[in-house]
Amino acid sequence: MCNVSILYNIIYKIHRMKDLVIGDCHFGIKTNSIFWLNKQIEFFDKVVMPTIRTENIDRIIFLGDITDIRYAINQYIGIELKKLVHKLAATGKRIIFVAGNHDYYSPVEEYVDYNSYELLFGEDFTNRYNNVTFVTKDPLLENGSLFLPWYWTENPEHFDDMLYRYNIKHDVDAIYCHADLTCWPGPRIASIHGKPIYSGHIHYIVEDSVCNLHNVGAAFAFTFNDVNQDRFIYIIENNKIVKKIKNDITPRFVRIVNEDIFKDDDSMYDNAYVQLIVSSANINKAEYVDRVKFLKNKYVDSNVRVHIIDSDYEIDNTNIKGINSNIGKYIEDNIPTNLNDKYLYIKDKIKK
């Protein structure tokens, strides 16, 4: 692999790389749902592969959690995923997979060798496709890009070792990793010297332009935690996002509140899981009842569900108070002591 890195470093000096960056994929989601697998593969066939060709992509970078289940991979899911990666590798483009927490079978680093990449691909694959690298154990510095697997961002000692090993200020142009950048303390951010960091792990998009931190979000919306949020893959050139390519293939999660249920916009229900949120003050009104019945009958394929909430609670499209209204207290009462400071830090940051 050293020869491969040397080759790409030479190319990099002549030609500035154009990267296609893909966040968490979680193949095997929804308890190994074949429907979701087929939609994900369709996204790669209809969006990713054409983008590689039309945009003259040099590198394809996966930011971790290519698989969903830590302890095992469904045989059919594994076979189809391996076919997909073979197809990507056959393009001849440089492909780098940064391992995420779901790619390992154990949170204990002692078992780092037990990961989904070793299981699915192994030495035969990497010997056949020397343009593909799985970053699972140690960081990889290539073309000014530093790739950090999950253990190296999760473990402070490893992170300090990384700072000692690499001259971030002079040798690193950008960092690709799998971490919750919203939790990084000030001194850690300062140690990166303002270099852009692109990360997976957090499924929603978080941009901190001041500190140059970018949680790019998952490539697919998975649950109602992703409600009313588009999903993208990214083209990065000169270490900056120059283009966002929207995912319209896999299902969206949509939440429609009170009066908005009367909007005649079919696109809201297309290829979507839909929540209709109606306050208790409105649900007894005939026009609301009739509208809900109409929508459930018209959009049978949209998995329309209805939730009734207390009208005294504040409602918006991303946070609904009233559904599981005691969940916050339950979480606070059950946070492990060693994670309490982290929880309070995140809670305070979200409020701000």
Disulfide bonds with the S-S distance in Angstrom:
none
